[in-house]
Amino acid sequence: MTLNDELMELPQDDGRRLAVFTAAPGSPDAAALKLLTRLATGDAARVSTEAPYV
């Protein structure tokens, strides 16, 4: 899976950063990221075992 990343400094927190990862819209990577999100949040009921890209 290929993702874009952006790191942002948090001005109120010394040394802490926020990392944001995204994938190109409509790409297989975006579908894989969406699937990973569903699995990580316990929304596995919406995951299809027949189609690799949900």
Buried (B, 14 or more C-beta within 10 A) or exposed (E): EEEEEEEEEEEEEEEEEEEEEEBEEEEEBBBBBBBEEBEEEEEEEEEEEEEEEE
